[in-house]
Protein backbone atom coordinates (compact mmCIF):
# COMPACT_ATOMS: atom_id res chain seq x y z
CA UNK A 1 0.00 0.00 0.00
CA UNK A 2 1.40 3.37 -1.03
CA UNK A 3 0.48 6.62 0.72
CA UNK A 4 0.86 9.89 -1.11
CA UNK A 5 0.94 13.22 0.66
CA UNK A 6 0.25 16.42 -1.20
CA UNK A 7 1.11 19.88 0.01
CA UNK A 8 -0.67 23.05 -1.00
CA UNK A 9 1.51 26.07 -1.78
CA UNK A 10 -0.53 29.04 -0.46
CA UNK A 11 1.44 31.68 -2.34
CA UNK A 12 -0.52 33.43 -5.05
CA UNK A 13 0.91 34.34 -8.40
CA UNK A 14 1.88 38.03 -8.34
CA UNK A 15 -0.50 40.25 -10.27
CA UNK A 16 1.80 43.25 -10.39
CA UNK A 17 4.64 43.25 -12.84
CA UNK A 18 8.01 43.82 -11.19
CA UNK A 19 9.46 47.15 -12.19
CA UNK A 20 13.16 47.98 -11.88
CA UNK A 21 13.95 50.63 -9.30
CA UNK A 22 16.87 52.96 -9.77
CA UNK A 23 18.20 55.05 -6.93
CA UNK A 24 18.91 58.55 -8.18
CA UNK A 25 21.92 59.26 -6.01
CA UNK A 26 25.60 59.89 -6.58
CA UNK A 27 27.28 56.90 -4.94
CA UNK A 28 30.59 58.77 -4.90
CA UNK A 29 29.21 61.22 -2.31
CA UNK A 30 28.52 60.40 1.34
CA UNK A 31 25.10 58.88 1.95
CA UNK A 32 23.38 58.30 5.28
CA UNK A 33 21.07 55.28 5.40
CA UNK A 34 18.67 54.80 8.28
CA UNK A 35 18.00 51.24 9.44
CA UNK A 36 14.72 50.92 11.35
CA UNK A 37 14.04 47.79 13.42
CA UNK A 38 10.39 47.15 14.15
CA UNK A 39 10.78 45.60 17.59
CA UNK A 40 10.25 41.96 16.65
CA UNK A 41 12.96 39.53 17.73
CA UNK A 42 15.79 39.33 15.21
CA UNK A 43 14.91 42.57 13.41
CA UNK A 44 18.07 44.22 14.78
CA UNK A 45 20.17 41.18 13.92
CA UNK A 46 18.71 41.12 10.41
CA UNK A 47 19.68 44.78 9.98
CA UNK A 48 23.26 43.87 10.95
CA UNK A 49 23.36 41.75 7.80
CA UNK A 50 21.60 44.40 5.70
CA UNK A 51 24.15 47.00 6.79
CA UNK A 52 27.06 44.72 6.00
CA UNK A 53 25.70 44.00 2.50
CA UNK A 54 24.86 47.64 1.75
CA UNK A 55 28.28 48.80 2.97
CA UNK A 56 29.90 46.61 0.34
CA UNK A 57 27.71 47.99 -2.46
CA UNK A 58 27.76 51.62 -1.24
CA UNK A 59 31.16 52.16 0.41
CA UNK A 60 30.46 55.89 0.96
CA UNK A 61 27.41 55.10 3.11
CA UNK A 62 27.16 55.62 6.83
CA UNK A 63 24.37 54.06 8.84
CA UNK A 64 22.12 55.30 11.62
CA UNK A 65 20.11 52.78 13.66
CA UNK A 66 16.59 53.26 14.95
CA UNK A 67 14.47 50.80 16.91
CA UNK A 68 10.74 51.23 17.47
CA UNK A 69 11.00 48.75 20.32
CA UNK A 70 7.35 47.77 19.94
CA UNK A 71 6.22 45.89 16.87
CA UNK A 72 2.58 46.92 17.39
CA UNK A 73 3.24 50.66 17.17
CA UNK A 74 4.08 52.98 14.32
CA UNK A 75 7.21 55.11 14.15
CA UNK A 76 6.65 58.07 16.45
CA UNK A 77 6.48 61.60 15.08
CA UNK A 78 9.74 62.68 16.75
CA UNK A 79 11.57 59.56 15.48
CA UNK A 80 10.23 60.13 11.96
CA UNK A 81 11.44 63.75 12.05
CA UNK A 82 14.87 62.57 13.23
CA UNK A 83 15.06 60.01 10.42
CA UNK A 84 14.05 62.60 7.82
CA UNK A 85 16.63 65.08 9.11
CA UNK A 86 19.52 62.59 9.22
CA UNK A 87 18.98 60.16 6.34
CA UNK A 88 18.74 60.18 2.56
CA UNK A 89 17.50 56.56 2.45
CA UNK A 90 15.79 54.22 4.92
CA UNK A 91 15.41 50.45 5.27
CA UNK A 92 12.70 49.17 7.60
CA UNK A 93 13.10 45.59 8.83
CA UNK A 94 10.55 43.15 10.13
CA UNK A 95 11.74 40.22 12.20
CA UNK A 96 9.96 37.39 13.97
Secondary structure, DSSP 8 states (H G I E B T S, - for coil): ---------------S--------S-TTS-EEEEEEE-SSTTHHHHHHHHHHHHHHH-TTEEEEEEE-S-TTS---HHHHHHHHHH-SEEEEE---
